[in-house]
Amino acid sequence: MALSASAILEAEDVQIKSVDVPEWGGEVLVRGLTGIERDAYEAGIQQIRPKPDGTKEVVFVRDNARAKLLVKCLIDDNGTRLFKDTDAPALGKKNGAVIDRLYDVAAELSGLSDGADREAEGNSDAAQSGDSSSSSPETSDAPSENSSDESAPES
């Protein structure tokens, strides 16, 4: 029997994994992105640039991409994000090996595979045109760890 729309929308399908981080003295919870969050993340790490022949290409912007994903995926015991998107530069200054290890978990939980990475890097055959070459800033309603705002949605 096929699933109904309500059964699909009510399914709890976002995965969470606890990861030990001895370098930080404990463990962190990593949550996979929702579809909307994944699209926003991917849009934030891509730029559309003109080529000399007049066509355009999608280019993967590596600048702090791992930390930009992690600020969206690290949560507390209540499912509330630990960081705002604007905290990515500070998180990106942490140990690169730890960031890379946590990124791998977040990417796996979010469905960001090697194929998705290649597409984000602009190596796909899909051509895009007519789009702006500027990316929108990432925003979040989630509080940073020092914020007292408790209105952020839980996962």
SEMARPA-728692 format. One line per field, with one value per atom (N, C-alpha, C): residue number from 1; residue in three letters; chain; x, y, z. Coordinates in Angstrom, 2 decimals. Layout:
<atoms>
resi NUM ... $
resn ALA ... $
chain A ... $
px X ... $
py Y ... $
pz Z ... $
</atoms>
This chain:
<atoms>
resi 1 1 1 2 2 2 3 3 3 4 4 4 5 5 5 6 6 6 7 7 7 8 8 8 9 9 9 10 10 10 11 11 11 12 12 12 13 13 13 14 14 14 15 15 15 16 16 16 17 17 17 18 18 18 19 19 19 20 20 20 21 21 21 22 22 22 23 23 23 24 24 24 25 25 25 26 26 26 27 27 27 28 28 28 29 29 29 30 30 30 31 31 31 32 32 32 33 33 33 34 34 34 35 35 35 36 36 36 37 37 37 38 38 38 39 39 39 40 40 40 41 41 41 42 42 42 43 43 43 44 44 44 45 45 45 46 46 46 47 47 47 48 48 48 49 49 49 50 50 50 51 51 51 52 52 52 53 53 53 54 54 54 55 55 55 56 56 56 57 57 57 58 58 58 59 59 59 60 60 60 61 61 61 62 62 62 63 63 63 64 64 64 65 65 65 66 66 66 67 67 67 68 68 68 69 69 69 70 70 70 71 71 71 72 72 72 73 73 73 74 74 74 75 75 75 76 76 76 77 77 77 78 78 78 79 79 79 80 80 80 81 81 81 82 82 82 83 83 83 84 84 84 85 85 85 86 86 86 87 87 87 88 88 88 89 89 89 90 90 90 91 91 91 92 92 92 93 93 93 94 94 94 95 95 95 96 96 96 97 97 97 98 98 98 99 99 99 100 100 100 101 101 101 102 102 102 103 103 103 104 104 104 105 105 105 106 106 106 107 107 107 108 108 108 109 109 109 110 110 110 111 111 111 112 112 112 113 113 113 114 114 114 115 115 115 116 116 116 117 117 117 118 118 118 119 119 119 120 120 120 121 121 121 122 122 122 123 123 123 124 124 124 125 125 125 126 126 126 127 127 127 128 128 128 129 129 129 130 130 130 131 131 131 132 132 132 133 133 133 134 134 134 135 135 135 136 136 136 137 137 137 138 138 138 139 139 139 140 140 140 141 141 141 142 142 142 143 143 143 144 144 144 145 145 145 146 146 146 147 147 147 148 148 148 149 149 149 150 150 150 151 151 151 152 152 152 153 153 153 154 154 154 155 155 155 $
resn MET MET MET ALA ALA ALA LEU LEU LEU SER SER SER ALA ALA ALA SER SER SER ALA ALA ALA ILE ILE ILE LEU LEU LEU GLU GLU GLU ALA ALA ALA GLU GLU GLU ASP ASP ASP VAL VAL VAL GLN GLN GLN ILE ILE ILE LYS LYS LYS SER SER SER VAL VAL VAL ASP ASP ASP VAL VAL VAL PRO PRO PRO GLU GLU GLU TRP TRP TRP GLY GLY GLY GLY GLY GLY GLU GLU GLU VAL VAL VAL LEU LEU LEU VAL VAL VAL ARG ARG ARG GLY GLY GLY LEU LEU LEU THR THR THR GLY GLY GLY ILE ILE ILE GLU GLU GLU ARG ARG ARG ASP ASP ASP ALA ALA ALA TYR TYR TYR GLU GLU GLU ALA ALA ALA GLY GLY GLY ILE ILE ILE GLN GLN GLN GLN GLN GLN ILE ILE ILE ARG ARG ARG PRO PRO PRO LYS LYS LYS PRO PRO PRO ASP ASP ASP GLY GLY GLY THR THR THR LYS LYS LYS GLU GLU GLU VAL VAL VAL VAL VAL VAL PHE PHE PHE VAL VAL VAL ARG ARG ARG ASP ASP ASP ASN ASN ASN ALA ALA ALA ARG ARG ARG ALA ALA ALA LYS LYS LYS LEU LEU LEU LEU LEU LEU VAL VAL VAL LYS LYS LYS CYS CYS CYS LEU LEU LEU ILE ILE ILE ASP ASP ASP ASP ASP ASP ASN ASN ASN GLY GLY GLY THR THR THR ARG ARG ARG LEU LEU LEU PHE PHE PHE LYS LYS LYS ASP ASP ASP THR THR THR ASP ASP ASP ALA ALA ALA PRO PRO PRO ALA ALA ALA LEU LEU LEU GLY GLY GLY LYS LYS LYS LYS LYS LYS ASN ASN ASN GLY GLY GLY ALA ALA ALA VAL VAL VAL ILE ILE ILE ASP ASP ASP ARG ARG ARG LEU LEU LEU TYR TYR TYR ASP ASP ASP VAL VAL VAL ALA ALA ALA ALA ALA ALA GLU GLU GLU LEU LEU LEU SER SER SER GLY GLY GLY LEU LEU LEU SER SER SER ASP ASP ASP GLY GLY GLY ALA ALA ALA ASP ASP ASP ARG ARG ARG GLU GLU GLU ALA ALA ALA GLU GLU GLU GLY GLY GLY ASN ASN ASN SER SER SER ASP ASP ASP ALA ALA ALA ALA ALA ALA GLN GLN GLN SER SER SER GLY GLY GLY ASP ASP ASP SER SER SER SER SER SER SER SER SER SER SER SER SER SER SER PRO PRO PRO GLU GLU GLU THR THR THR SER SER SER ASP ASP ASP ALA ALA ALA PRO PRO PRO SER SER SER GLU GLU GLU ASN ASN ASN SER SER SER SER SER SER ASP ASP ASP GLU GLU GLU SER SER SER ALA ALA ALA PRO PRO PRO GLU GLU GLU SER SER SER $
chain A A A A A A A A A A A A A A A A A A A A A A A A A A A A A A A A A A A A A A A A A A A A A A A A A A A A A A A A A A A A A A A A A A A A A A A A A A A A A A A A A A A A A A A A A A A A A A A A A A A A A A A A A A A A A A A A A A A A A A A A A A A A A A A A A A A A A A A A A A A A A A A A A A A A A A A A A A A A A A A A A A A A A A A A A A A A A A A A A A A A A A A A A A A A A A A A A A A A A A A A A A A A A A A A A A A A A A A A A A A A A A A A A A A A A A A A A A A A A A A A A A A A A A A A A A A A A A A A A A A A A A A A A A A A A A A A A A A A A A A A A A A A A A A A A A A A A A A A A A A A A A A A A A A A A A A A A A A A A A A A A A A A A A A A A A A A A A A A A A A A A A A A A A A A A A A A A A A A A A A A A A A A A A A A A A A A A A A A A A A A A A A A A A A A A A A A A A A A A A A A A A A A A A A A A A A A A A A A A A A A A A A A A A A A A A A A A A A A A A A A A A A A A A A A A A A A A A A A A A A A A A A A A $
px 0.83 0.00 0.88 0.56 1.34 1.07 2.08 1.95 1.06 0.36 -0.43 0.46 -0.01 0.73 0.93 -0.11 0.01 0.99 1.02 1.98 3.41 3.64 4.98 5.36 4.46 4.76 4.91 4.28 4.35 5.53 6.19 7.31 8.49 9.06 10.26 11.46 12.00 13.04 14.39 14.49 15.77 16.60 17.80 18.66 19.56 19.85 20.75 21.77 23.03 24.08 24.95 25.27 26.19 27.61 28.50 29.89 30.81 31.70 32.68 33.75 34.02 35.05 35.99 36.95 37.84 38.63 38.89 39.62 38.84 37.53 36.69 36.19 36.57 36.21 34.83 34.27 32.94 32.41 31.10 30.47 29.51 29.24 28.30 27.23 26.08 25.00 25.00 24.97 24.97 23.64 22.92 21.62 21.74 21.14 21.10 20.21 20.49 19.70 18.34 17.36 16.10 16.33 15.38 15.50 15.69 14.93 15.04 16.41 16.89 18.20 19.32 19.18 20.21 20.28 19.12 19.10 19.75 19.46 20.05 21.56 22.00 23.44 24.12 23.57 24.18 24.19 23.12 23.08 24.14 24.42 25.38 26.82 27.08 28.47 28.71 27.81 27.96 27.89 28.60 28.49 28.36 27.60 27.50 28.39 29.37 30.35 30.32 30.49 30.54 31.86 31.77 32.97 33.32 34.56 34.97 34.11 33.52 32.72 31.28 30.97 29.64 28.68 29.04 28.21 28.53 27.81 28.04 28.32 29.04 29.33 29.06 28.68 28.47 29.79 30.27 31.55 31.33 31.93 31.88 32.82 32.30 33.10 33.48 34.74 35.21 35.40 35.38 35.66 34.81 35.39 34.75 33.49 33.42 32.22 31.90 32.92 32.66 32.00 32.53 31.94 30.54 30.33 29.01 27.97 28.38 27.47 27.27 28.35 28.26 27.42 27.44 26.61 25.13 24.78 23.40 23.06 24.08 23.85 24.17 24.92 25.25 24.10 23.58 22.39 22.62 21.74 21.79 20.84 20.71 19.86 18.38 17.97 16.57 16.35 17.41 17.28 17.44 17.84 18.03 19.46 19.58 20.91 21.78 23.05 24.01 24.50 24.53 25.12 24.18 24.39 23.75 24.67 24.14 24.96 26.13 25.93 26.99 28.13 27.95 29.02 30.01 29.77 30.64 32.10 32.42 33.84 34.52 33.85 34.45 34.62 33.62 33.72 34.81 34.95 35.96 37.39 37.59 38.92 39.30 38.37 38.67 39.52 40.00 40.87 40.31 41.09 40.65 40.30 41.02 40.73 39.37 39.05 37.75 36.64 36.83 35.82 35.58 36.65 36.52 35.77 36.08 35.42 33.92 33.58 32.16 31.45 32.15 31.58 31.19 32.07 31.77 30.48 30.27 29.04 27.84 27.95 26.84 26.50 27.51 27.28 26.57 27.00 26.37 24.90 24.63 23.26 22.37 22.98 22.23 22.12 22.71 22.64 23.58 24.60 25.59 26.69 26.59 27.54 28.62 29.57 30.60 29.97 28.89 28.21 27.62 27.05 26.50 27.61 28.76 29.89 30.39 30.47 30.92 29.95 28.66 27.67 27.81 28.03 28.20 29.44 30.45 31.67 31.52 30.36 30.13 30.61 30.87 31.34 30.21 28.98 27.85 27.65 26.90 26.65 25.53 24.82 23.70 24.21 23.70 24.09 23.04 23.50 22.59 22.89 21.84 22.06 21.03 21.35 20.42 20.37 21.20 21.19 22.25 22.05 23.02 24.25 25.41 26.63 26.86 26.00 26.18 25.33 25.85 25.09 24.44 23.28 22.58 23.25 23.23 23.83 22.99 23.67 22.96 22.40 21.17 20.54 19.94 19.66 19.07 18.26 17.14 16.36 16.81 17.72 18.16 19.08 18.97 19.82 21.23 22.19 23.53 23.54 24.63 24.64 24.49 24.78 24.66 23.35 22.49 21.23 20.17 19.27 18.19 16.91 16.92 15.74 15.43 14.28 13.92 12.87 12.71 11.66 12.12 13.37 13.87 13.17 12.82 12.12 13.01 12.39 13.11 13.00 13.94 13.84 13.09 $
py -1.18 0.00 1.25 2.19 3.42 4.36 5.13 6.09 7.26 7.82 9.02 10.24 11.39 12.64 12.91 12.71 12.99 12.02 10.77 9.81 10.24 10.74 11.20 12.42 13.40 14.64 14.44 13.43 13.15 12.26 11.65 10.75 11.53 11.01 11.60 10.98 11.67 11.07 11.77 12.86 13.55 12.78 12.38 11.55 12.39 11.86 12.50 11.46 11.87 10.96 11.65 10.93 11.42 11.08 12.07 11.88 12.29 11.39 11.68 12.62 13.69 14.65 14.84 13.94 14.04 15.35 15.92 17.19 18.31 18.19 19.20 18.76 17.56 17.10 16.48 15.96 15.34 14.90 14.89 14.48 15.58 15.57 16.51 15.74 16.36 15.77 16.44 15.60 16.08 15.66 16.63 16.37 16.58 15.70 15.87 17.05 17.65 18.78 18.33 19.22 19.02 19.39 19.12 19.48 20.98 21.77 23.24 23.71 23.16 23.56 23.15 21.97 21.51 22.43 22.79 23.69 25.03 25.57 26.84 26.71 25.60 25.37 25.31 24.52 24.38 25.71 26.48 27.79 28.72 28.58 29.45 29.12 27.96 27.58 27.51 28.11 28.13 29.56 29.79 31.05 30.73 31.53 31.38 32.46 32.00 32.91 32.84 33.99 33.99 33.40 32.70 32.15 33.05 32.99 33.85 33.67 32.47 32.24 32.74 33.43 33.99 33.08 31.82 30.93 31.15 30.46 30.58 29.21 29.20 27.96 28.11 27.01 26.99 26.58 27.39 27.16 26.94 25.89 25.57 26.52 27.23 28.16 27.44 27.06 26.26 27.05 28.35 29.20 28.83 28.10 27.72 26.87 26.12 25.33 24.30 23.69 22.68 23.29 24.40 25.06 25.60 26.04 26.51 25.41 24.16 23.05 22.73 22.71 22.31 23.26 24.55 25.46 25.14 24.53 24.13 22.79 21.98 20.58 20.25 21.06 20.76 21.25 20.33 20.64 20.25 20.75 20.35 19.19 18.79 17.64 17.87 19.13 19.44 19.57 19.39 19.52 20.93 21.85 23.26 23.46 24.18 24.46 25.16 24.77 25.40 26.74 26.87 28.05 28.69 29.99 30.70 30.57 30.80 30.76 31.73 32.85 33.85 33.40 32.28 31.74 30.87 30.65 29.79 30.23 31.52 31.90 31.50 31.67 31.30 29.79 29.03 27.57 27.08 27.75 27.38 27.53 28.25 28.43 27.29 26.34 25.19 24.19 23.16 22.14 21.59 21.68 21.25 19.77 18.94 17.50 17.22 17.93 17.76 18.25 19.43 19.99 19.03 18.47 17.55 16.28 15.75 14.54 14.78 15.90 16.22 16.54 17.19 17.48 16.19 15.18 13.91 13.30 13.38 12.85 13.67 14.99 15.87 15.68 15.56 15.37 14.05 12.99 11.69 11.73 12.31 12.39 13.27 14.19 15.15 14.72 13.58 13.11 13.83 14.45 15.13 14.13 13.51 12.48 13.07 12.23 12.68 13.19 12.57 13.02 14.40 14.65 15.98 17.01 16.60 17.51 17.89 16.89 17.19 18.14 17.93 18.82 20.22 20.33 21.64 22.34 21.58 22.15 22.62 22.37 22.84 21.87 20.62 19.64 18.88 19.27 18.59 19.17 18.48 18.95 19.97 20.17 21.10 22.53 23.26 24.65 25.54 26.59 27.54 28.89 29.68 31.02 31.96 33.24 34.25 34.46 33.79 33.95 34.95 35.52 36.44 35.66 36.29 35.62 35.81 36.59 36.77 35.77 35.33 34.39 35.15 34.68 35.31 34.95 35.86 35.52 34.46 33.61 32.58 33.21 32.85 33.36 32.22 32.51 31.49 32.17 31.56 32.03 31.33 30.38 29.63 30.49 30.38 31.18 30.62 31.51 31.02 30.50 29.87 29.22 30.21 31.49 32.48 33.24 32.91 33.61 33.08 33.94 33.49 33.25 33.44 33.22 31.74 31.32 29.91 29.62 30.52 30.34 29.55 29.10 28.34 27.01 26.57 25.30 24.13 23.10 21.88 20.92 19.96 18.96 17.78 $
pz 0.00 0.00 0.00 -0.84 -0.97 0.21 0.56 1.64 1.23 2.19 1.95 2.16 1.70 1.91 3.39 4.19 5.62 6.29 5.86 6.43 6.13 4.93 4.56 5.37 5.46 6.17 7.67 8.22 9.66 10.03 9.06 9.35 9.93 11.00 11.59 10.88 9.87 9.05 9.11 9.86 9.98 11.01 10.60 11.44 12.33 13.52 14.48 14.92 15.00 15.43 16.47 17.53 18.55 18.11 18.18 17.76 18.89 19.28 20.32 19.75 20.48 20.07 21.26 21.42 22.58 22.61 21.44 21.38 22.06 22.12 22.74 24.11 24.52 25.86 26.00 24.93 25.05 23.70 23.61 22.36 21.89 20.59 20.01 19.26 19.12 18.34 16.97 15.93 14.56 13.94 13.38 12.76 11.26 10.51 9.06 8.69 7.55 7.07 6.54 6.63 5.93 4.47 3.63 2.22 2.03 2.76 2.65 3.10 4.23 4.75 3.79 3.20 2.27 1.05 0.51 -0.64 -0.29 0.90 1.32 1.48 2.06 2.22 0.86 -0.05 -1.37 -2.12 -1.99 -2.66 -2.07 -0.78 -0.12 -0.43 -1.00 -1.31 -2.82 -3.59 -5.04 -5.55 -6.61 -7.33 -8.81 -9.51 -10.96 -11.56 -12.34 -12.91 -14.43 -15.08 -16.55 -17.03 -18.15 -18.80 -19.98 -20.45 -21.58 -22.83 -23.01 -24.21 -24.07 -22.95 -22.76 -22.01 -21.83 -21.03 -19.56 -18.71 -17.27 -16.69 -15.58 -14.90 -13.41 -12.78 -11.34 -10.71 -9.76 -9.13 -7.64 -7.11 -5.69 -4.95 -3.96 -3.17 -1.88 -1.78 -0.66 0.63 0.57 1.72 2.92 3.86 5.12 4.92 3.84 3.53 4.61 5.21 6.23 7.45 7.94 9.11 8.78 7.54 7.14 7.22 6.95 7.11 8.59 9.34 10.74 11.58 11.30 12.10 11.93 10.81 10.57 11.21 11.50 11.90 13.35 14.05 15.45 16.33 17.15 17.97 19.42 20.29 21.70 21.93 23.18 23.53 23.19 23.05 22.71 21.21 20.43 18.97 18.47 19.34 18.97 18.47 17.37 16.83 17.86 17.90 18.80 18.25 16.94 16.30 15.31 15.10 14.00 12.79 11.61 10.40 10.49 11.15 11.28 12.18 12.88 13.74 12.95 11.66 10.86 10.85 10.74 10.76 12.07 13.19 14.48 14.57 14.16 14.20 13.25 12.13 11.16 11.66 12.75 13.34 14.28 14.50 15.35 14.58 15.27 14.71 13.40 12.35 11.03 10.94 11.68 11.66 12.29 13.37 14.02 13.10 12.53 11.61 10.45 9.91 8.78 9.20 10.36 10.85 11.05 11.68 11.90 10.59 9.67 8.35 7.64 7.71 7.06 7.59 8.90 9.51 9.05 9.13 8.73 7.26 6.42 4.98 4.72 5.40 5.23 5.67 6.83 7.34 6.47 5.75 4.92 3.47 3.11 1.74 0.80 1.35 0.52 0.20 -0.96 -1.36 -2.23 -2.65 -3.58 -4.87 -5.32 -6.53 -6.36 -5.18 -4.89 -4.81 -4.23 -4.16 -5.55 -6.45 -7.81 -8.51 -8.29 -8.90 -8.34 -7.03 -6.40 -6.91 -7.29 -7.82 -9.27 -9.87 -11.23 -12.28 -11.90 -12.86 -13.53 -13.26 -13.91 -15.29 -16.12 -17.48 -17.54 -16.44 -16.44 -16.56 -17.52 -17.69 -17.05 -16.42 -15.83 -16.43 -16.63 -17.14 -16.58 -16.65 -16.21 -14.72 -13.95 -12.51 -12.10 -10.94 -10.37 -9.92 -9.99 -9.54 -8.06 -7.39 -5.96 -5.21 -4.07 -3.26 -2.13 -1.70 -0.60 0.70 1.67 2.95 3.66 4.40 5.15 6.41 6.72 7.91 8.70 9.95 10.80 11.88 12.22 13.35 14.62 14.51 15.67 16.51 17.83 18.70 18.75 19.00 19.27 20.69 21.10 22.39 23.54 23.33 24.39 24.33 23.41 23.24 24.19 24.61 25.49 24.72 23.41 22.58 22.49 22.98 22.95 21.90 20.94 19.94 18.73 18.73 17.58 17.49 16.28 16.12 16.49 17.02 17.34 16.20 16.13 15.07 15.56 $
</atoms>
